[in-house]
Amino acid sequence: MKKFLLKSTIPLFAFGLMLFCSGCLFGTQSYSEVRYYDLGNPTQTAPENVFAKFMLFSTTEPVKYKMVYRAKDCRILIDDYNKWVQPPGFLITRYLQAAFRQKKYSHKPKVEFIIDGTIYMFKIDLKEAKAYLGVTYNIDRKMLGADKFLSQNSLVFTAPIKQENPSGFAEAMSQCAAQLAAKMSKDLIKLRQNENVINGNSNKNKNNNAKIPAPKVEKIRNKK
């Protein structure tokens, strides 16, 4: 009887010890808050009386919400506790929409530019202490209901990481987005200037090619 009680007691004691140890391990873990970041509020960079419509940027980067860091030896580190409030495509599109927002126009813009693109680099490089934003974007013109391709650019913007923490990473990426907005603003100004030159030359050609009215010829009456 004693042997039976001993045999039955040992497994129960071992099971209780396991439960106690598991409670010690998991019960003492501290709660880690998940923090979210965006690119901040941009300054207004839109040219006057130019309306730019931004389509949603696509992305080829594996990054979604989690911050991803590139360390030495080509290692990728994924941060589960510091995340972007939106995926990169939404972040950049929303940032550009805010940067090119205009409350009012001195006159209704006749030319509408349509901008879309793809983000192929959204990188926080810990080894180089830099943020990288690589974008390919197209600018089309919409006038009188017709779309016309104007230009395409593929550029990489960089900014130094001043503080090696999530806030510092977000600030550096925000600087990259600001550089992108400034470049697009210059593109739109140049395109408008070229368009004005073309329209001016077209009007001159029309004036030069206008038919000159022939002088009136008086009929000479034959005297009888």
ZIZIFEN-V940530 format. One record per backbone hydrogen bond with DSSP energy under -1.0 kcal/mol. CO is the residue of the C=O (numbers start at 1). NH is the residue of the N-H. If there is no record, write none. Layout:
co->CO nh->NH
co->CO nh->NH
This chain:
co->1 nh->5
co->2 nh->6
co->3 nh->7
co->4 nh->8
co->5 nh->9
co->6 nh->10
co->9 nh->13
co->10 nh->14
co->11 nh->15
co->12 nh->16
co->13 nh->17
co->14 nh->18
co->15 nh->19
co->16 nh->20
co->17 nh->21
co->18 nh->22
co->19 nh->23
co->20 nh->24
co->21 nh->25
co->22 nh->26
co->23 nh->27
co->35 nh->83
co->37 nh->85
co->47 nh->50
co->51 nh->113
co->53 nh->115
co->58 nh->119
co->65 nh->84
co->67 nh->79
co->69 nh->77
co->70 nh->126
co->72 nh->75
co->75 nh->71
co->77 nh->69
co->81 nh->35
co->82 nh->67
co->83 nh->37
co->87 nh->91
co->88 nh->92
co->89 nh->93
co->90 nh->94
co->91 nh->95
co->92 nh->96
co->93 nh->97
co->94 nh->98
co->95 nh->99
co->96 nh->100
co->99 nh->45
co->112 nh->142
co->113 nh->53
co->114 nh->140
co->115 nh->55
co->116 nh->138
co->117 nh->58
co->118 nh->136
co->119 nh->60
co->121 nh->134
co->123 nh->132
co->124 nh->70
co->125 nh->130
co->129 nh->161
co->130 nh->125
co->131 nh->159
co->132 nh->123
co->133 nh->157
co->134 nh->120
co->134 nh->121
co->135 nh->155
co->136 nh->118
co->137 nh->153
co->138 nh->116
co->139 nh->150
co->139 nh->151
co->140 nh->114
co->141 nh->148
co->142 nh->112
co->143 nh->146
co->146 nh->143
co->148 nh->141
co->151 nh->139
co->153 nh->137
co->155 nh->135
co->157 nh->133
co->159 nh->131
co->163 nh->165
co->165 nh->169
co->166 nh->170
co->167 nh->171
co->168 nh->172
co->169 nh->173
co->170 nh->174
co->171 nh->175
co->172 nh->176
co->173 nh->177
co->174 nh->178
co->175 nh->179
co->176 nh->180
co->177 nh->181
co->178 nh->182
co->179 nh->183
co->180 nh->184
co->181 nh->185
co->182 nh->186
co->183 nh->187
co->184 nh->188
co->185 nh->189
co->186 nh->190
co->187 nh->191
co->188 nh->192
co->189 nh->193
co->190 nh->194
co->191 nh->195
co->192 nh->196
co->193 nh->197
co->194 nh->198
co->195 nh->199
co->196 nh->200
co->197 nh->201
co->198 nh->202
co->199 nh->203
co->200 nh->204
co->201 nh->205
co->202 nh->206
co->203 nh->207
co->204 nh->208
co->205 nh->209
